[in-house]
């Protein structure tokens, strides 16, 4: 099963495991055409596209893709970097192994599982959050949203079986996610953790998971989590014209205060062919915001810059975590709640009228860094009061206020008119009275 969540029965001697997110990879593969290899100014091979899944083995040659990161261009990240790069912000990444590359500012973390590096997911997520620019032919091309930020790698994926190594995050233990979140809660203040990225989801409400999320939030850390990708097999059966039912809640995205993220899917692909978001992502009430992911460029574990398959909510989650790192640098005195409110209020939609496809809309980093946003003392958005008749019909007009001074003003008006009439009469009669006296 691809693109969705898999419930795995307990194996002998093993704990219950929950599958992570897999990706809808067919779209990018169909729209990117490999070109001939060349050499950049630093002597490394340059290729039009390098799949991140092929950049895992440390023994393979390092290569560079010259493809421009489409999501960074769509989100206007080069312009946003003139305001903030994420310097001083720290993002904890709960995922597969994150390889410490020169291009990824990994400053520590914790392993809750061990084994060789056989998957690219964690490193790709880290690169999308904070990967340094790559040099191609003397030109600097962007990779990460917040290259000035630092990342912590919290490994929850062991050495997966060969059948589990596909595009996406292999199976993981929910208990490891809980342990990683508890570690974040304990280390939040000493390490200055601002955001925790969870490019994964669990298909069931686990009390220990909810408690761990709340502990992280109480420590002042923003929790960002992925909503489901669309199952490719179901998408082929349903087609673009059939209605898609709402997905069941997934966690941690469904917990209060967690920023649930989905992938933005454009109306057409690179060839002008129509696309339907419902073919690649799930409609869900857990969605708070969306981010573009098609054509995302990151780094693989072997150090190659590579193209991540998409659309995928995992990559969208990483991008939103990076945007929040930019916002943390720009607004160091604002609370986590205020930053989240700003993120949602400046998205392309309406913050208090959510869509099950894109939530409050697509993130707009420049708007988030520059627009004035009104919040209350708790950091929540101040939105106009919605008046409803309770039956979904036309709203009733607001009640008419009583003017307590109306009677006094009416009395004053009539006395004024009377005084004016007396004055006019005096002016008219004065000449007549003078003639009477003279005669």
C-alpha positions in Angstrom: 0.0 0.0 0.0 1.5 3.3 -1.1 0.8 6.8 0.1 -1.2 6.0 3.2 -0.9 4.5 6.6 -0.4 0.8 7.2 -1.5 -1.0 10.4 1.1 -3.7 11.0 0.3 -6.7 13.1 2.8 -7.4 16.0 5.6 -9.7 15.0 7.1 -12.3 17.4 9.5 -10.7 19.8 8.8 -7.2 18.4 6.8 -4.2 19.5 3.8 -3.0 17.5 5.0 -0.8 14.6 3.3 2.0 12.7 4.1 2.8 9.1 5.3 6.3 8.1 4.4 8.4 5.1 5.1 7.2 1.6 5.1 9.4 -1.4 3.2 10.0 -4.6 6.3 9.9 -6.7 4.9 9.4 -10.2 4.3 13.1 -11.0 7.8 14.4 -10.8 9.3 11.4 -12.5 7.0 12.1 -15.5 7.8 15.8 -15.7 11.6 15.9 -15.2 13.8 14.8 -18.2 17.4 13.9 -17.4 20.0 15.7 -19.4 23.6 14.9 -20.2 26.1 15.1 -17.4 28.4 18.1 -17.3 31.0 19.4 -14.9 30.5 22.4 -12.6 33.2 25.0 -11.7 34.3 22.8 -8.7 34.9 19.7 -10.9 31.9 17.6 -9.7 29.5 16.0 -12.2 26.3 18.0 -12.9 23.0 16.3 -13.8 19.6 17.6 -14.6 18.0 15.4 -12.0 19.2 13.1 -9.3 16.5 11.2 -7.4 17.2 11.4 -3.7 16.5 7.7 -3.4 19.6 7.0 -5.5 21.8 9.3 -3.3 21.9 7.1 -0.2 24.9 4.8 -0.5 28.0 6.7 0.9 30.1 4.8 -1.6 28.5 6.3 -4.7 29.9 9.4 -6.4 28.7 12.8 -5.2 26.8 14.7 -7.9 25.0 18.0 -8.2 21.6 18.8 -9.7 21.3 22.0 -11.6 17.5 22.0 -11.3 16.2 25.1 -9.6 14.1 24.3 -6.5 10.6 25.2 -7.8 9.0 25.4 -4.3 11.6 28.0 -3.1 10.8 30.1 -6.1 7.0 29.8 -5.6 7.4 30.8 -1.9 9.7 33.7 -2.9 12.3 32.4 -0.5 15.2 34.3 -2.1 13.4 37.5 -1.3 12.6 36.3 2.2 16.3 35.6 2.8 16.9 39.4 2.5 14.9 39.7 5.8 15.7 36.4 7.6 17.7 33.2 7.1 16.7 31.4 10.3 19.9 32.4 12.2 19.6 31.5 15.9 16.7 29.1 15.4 16.9 25.3 16.0 14.6 22.7 14.5 14.5 19.1 15.9 13.7 16.5 13.3 12.0 13.3 14.4 12.6 11.0 11.5 15.0 8.5 9.9 18.7 9.1 10.3 20.0 12.6 9.5 23.5 12.5 8.1 25.8 15.2 9.1 26.9 16.7 5.8 28.8 19.9 5.3 25.7 21.3 3.7 23.4 20.4 6.6 24.0 22.2 9.9 23.5 19.2 12.2 24.4 20.1 15.8 23.5 16.9 17.6 20.5 14.9 18.6 19.7 11.4 19.8 19.4 7.9 18.3 16.4 6.0 19.5 17.1 3.3 17.0 20.4 2.2 15.4 21.7 0.6 12.2 23.3 1.6 9.0 22.0 4.5 6.9 19.8 2.9 4.2 17.0 5.5 3.8 17.2 9.1 2.6 14.0 10.5 4.3 15.5 12.1 7.4 18.4 13.7 5.5 16.1 15.0 2.8 13.8 16.6 5.4 16.8 18.2 7.1 18.0 19.6 3.8 14.7 21.1 3.0 14.6 22.8 6.4 18.1 24.2 6.5 20.3 22.9 3.7 23.0 25.3 2.5 22.9 26.6 -1.1 24.7 24.5 -3.8 27.2 25.9 -6.3 26.6 25.1 -9.9 28.8 26.7 -12.5 29.6 29.5 -10.2 26.0 30.2 -9.5 24.4 29.7 -6.0 21.2 27.8 -6.1 18.9 27.5 -3.0 18.1 24.3 -1.2 16.8 24.9 2.4 14.2 27.4 3.5 16.2 28.4 6.5 19.9 27.9 5.8 20.9 29.9 8.8 19.1 27.6 11.2 20.5 24.5 13.0 18.9 21.1 13.1 18.9 18.2 15.7 18.5 14.7 14.4 16.3 12.3 16.4 16.4 8.9 14.8 13.3 6.7 15.2 13.9 4.3 12.2 16.0 1.2 12.7 17.7 -0.8 9.9 14.6 -1.6 7.7 14.1 -4.7 5.8 14.7 -4.4 2.1 11.0 -4.6 1.3 10.4 -1.6 3.5 12.9 0.6 1.8 10.7 2.6 -0.7 10.1 6.2 -1.3 9.1 7.5 2.0 9.6 6.8 5.7 9.8 3.1 6.6 8.0 1.6 9.6 8.7 3.0 13.0 7.6 2.5 16.6 5.2 5.0 18.0 7.0 4.5 21.3 10.2 5.9 19.7 8.2 9.0 18.6 7.0 9.5 22.2 10.5 9.1 23.5 11.9 11.6 21.0 9.2 14.1 21.9 9.9 13.7 25.6 13.6 14.3 24.8 12.7 17.5 23.0 10.6 18.7 25.9 13.5 18.1 28.3 16.1 19.7 26.1 14.0 22.5 24.7 15.4 25.3 26.9 19.0 24.1 27.2 19.3 23.7 23.5 17.0 26.5 22.4 14.7 24.3 20.4 12.1 26.3 18.5 10.3 23.8 16.2 10.0 20.0 16.1 9.4 18.6 12.7 7.3 15.4 12.4 7.1 14.4 8.7 5.0 11.4 9.7 1.7 10.4 11.2 0.1 7.7 13.2 -3.4 6.3 12.5 -4.7 6.2 16.0 -4.9 8.4 19.1 -2.2 7.2 21.6 -2.5 8.8 25.0 1.2 8.7 25.6 1.8 10.5 22.3 -0.7 13.2 23.1 0.9 13.8 26.5 4.4 14.0 24.9 3.1 16.6 22.4 1.6 18.6 25.2 4.9 18.5 27.1 6.7 19.8 24.0 4.2 22.6 23.6 4.4 23.5 27.3 8.2 23.9 26.7 7.4 26.6 24.1 8.2 24.5 21.1 6.0 24.6 17.9 5.0 21.1 16.7 4.6 20.7 13.0 3.3 17.4 11.6 2.3 15.9 8.3 -1.2 14.9 7.1 -1.6 11.9 4.9 -0.6 11.5 1.3 -3.1 10.0 -1.1 -2.9 6.3 -1.7 -1.9 5.9 -5.4 -4.0 2.8 -6.0 -7.1 4.5 -4.6 -6.4 7.6 -6.6 -6.3 5.6 -9.8 -9.6 4.0 -8.9 -11.3 7.2 -7.9 -10.0 9.4 -10.6 -10.1 13.2 -10.6 -13.8 13.6 -10.9 -15.0 11.4 -8.0 -15.5 12.9 -4.6 -13.0 12.0 -2.0 -14.3 11.4 1.6 -12.6 13.1 4.5 -9.7 11.1 5.9 -9.9 9.8 9.4 -7.9 11.9 12.0 -4.2 11.3 12.0 -1.8 12.1 14.8 0.0 14.2 16.0 -1.5 16.5 13.3 -5.0 16.2 14.9 -3.9 17.2 18.4 -4.8 20.8 19.5 -2.1 23.4 18.7 -0.2 21.1 16.2 0.4 22.7 12.8 -1.0 20.1 10.4 0.6 20.4 6.9 -0.3 19.1 3.5 1.2 19.6 0.0 -0.1 22.2 -2.4 -0.8 20.7 -5.8 -1.1 23.1 -8.8 -3.9 22.9 -11.3 -1.6 21.8 -14.1 1.7 20.0 -14.5 4.7 21.2 -16.4 3.1 20.0 -19.7 -0.1 21.8 -19.0 -2.0 18.7 -18.2 -4.7 19.1 -15.5 -4.1 17.9 -12.0 -6.5 17.4 -9.1 -5.2 17.8 -5.6 -7.5 14.9 -4.4 -5.4 12.6 -6.6 -2.3 13.2 -4.5 -3.3 14.3 -1.0 -6.1 13.4 1.5 -8.9 15.8 2.3 -8.6 16.2 6.1 -9.8 18.5 8.9 -6.3 18.1 10.3 -4.9 20.4 7.6 -3.9 23.9 8.9 -1.7 25.0 6.0 -0.1 23.9 2.7 3.2 24.2 1.0 4.4 23.5 -2.5 6.6 20.4 -2.9 6.8 19.5 -6.6 10.4 19.9 -7.8 11.9 20.2 -4.3 15.7 20.0 -4.2 17.5 18.7 -1.1 20.6 16.5 -0.1 20.9 12.8 0.0 22.9 10.9 2.6 25.9 10.6 0.3 26.2 14.4 -0.1 24.6 14.7 -3.5 22.1 17.4 -4.1 19.0 15.7 -5.4 15.3 16.0 -6.4 12.8 14.7 -3.9 9.7 12.9 -5.4 6.5 14.7 -4.9 4.0 16.0 -4.2 4.5 14.8 -0.6 3.3 16.1 2.8 6.6 15.1 4.3 8.4 17.7 2.3 5.6 20.3 2.9 6.0 19.8 6.6 9.8 20.4 6.4 9.2 23.6 4.4 6.7 24.9 7.0 9.2 24.2 9.8 11.8 26.2 7.8 9.4 29.1 7.4 8.8 29.1 11.2 12.5 29.2 11.7 12.7 32.4 9.6 9.8 33.8 11.6 11.6 33.0 14.9 14.6 35.0 13.8 12.4 37.9 12.6 10.2 38.0 15.7 12.4 36.8 18.7 10.0 38.1 21.3 6.8 36.6 20.0 5.4 33.5 21.6 5.0 30.2 19.8 1.3 30.8 19.6 1.8 34.2 18.1 4.1 32.8 15.4 1.6 30.1 14.5 -1.2 32.7 14.3 0.9 34.8 12.1 1.7 31.8 9.8 -2.0 31.0 9.4 -3.2 34.6 9.1 -0.7 35.4 6.3 -1.4 32.2 4.3 -3.1 32.5 0.9 -6.6 31.6 2.3 -8.7 32.7 5.2 -7.4 31.8 8.6 -10.8 31.3 10.3 -12.4 29.6 7.3 -10.4 26.4 6.7 -10.4 24.2 3.7 -10.0 20.4 4.0 -7.6 20.5 1.1 -5.3 23.4 2.0 -6.4 24.6 5.5 -5.8 28.3 5.8 -4.0 28.3 2.4 -0.5 28.1 1.1 2.2 29.5 3.2 3.5 33.0 2.2 6.8 33.6 3.9 7.3 37.2 2.8 3.8 38.0 4.2 4.6 36.2 7.4 7.7 38.2 7.9 6.3 41.6 7.1 2.5 41.9 7.5 1.0 43.3 10.7 -1.1 40.7 12.5 -3.5 41.4 15.4 -3.5 38.9 18.2 -5.0 38.8 21.7 -3.0 38.4 24.9 -2.9 34.6 24.4 -1.4 35.0 20.9 -4.6 34.0 19.1 -5.8 35.8 16.0 -8.3 38.6 16.5 -10.9 37.8 13.8 -14.3 39.5 13.2 -17.2 38.0 15.2 -19.2 35.6 13.0 -22.9 36.2 13.4 -25.1 33.2 12.6 -28.8 32.4 13.1 -27.9 28.9 14.2 -29.5 27.3 11.1 -26.9 28.2 8.5 -29.3 30.8 7.0 -29.0 34.5 6.6 -27.4 36.3 9.6 -29.6 38.6 11.6 -28.7 42.2 11.8 -27.0 43.4 15.0 -29.4 44.8 17.7 -30.1 48.5 17.6 -28.5 50.4 20.4 -30.7 52.7 22.6 -29.7 56.4 22.4 -30.1 57.5 26.0 -29.6 61.2 25.0 -32.2 61.2 22.2 -34.9 62.8 24.4 -32.6 65.6 25.7 -31.4 66.3 22.1 -35.1 66.6 20.9 -35.9 69.0 23.8 -32.9 71.1 23.0 -33.8 71.2 19.3 -37.4 72.5 20.0 -36.2 75.2 22.5 -33.7 76.3 19.9 -36.3 76.7 17.2 -38.6 78.6 19.6 -35.7 81.0 20.6 -34.9 81.5 16.9 -38.5 82.4 16.1 -38.7 85.0 18.9 -35.5 86.6 17.7 -36.7 86.8 14.1 -40.0 88.3 15.3 -38.2 90.9 17.3 -36.1 92.0 14.3 -39.2 92.4 12.1 -41.3 94.3 14.7 -38.6 96.7 15.8 -39.1 99.3 12.9 -42.9 99.2 13.4 -42.5 100.0 17.1 -40.2 102.9 16.3 -42.8 104.5 13.9 -45.5 104.1 16.5 -43.6 106.1 19.1 -42.7 108.9 16.6 -46.4 109.4 15.6 
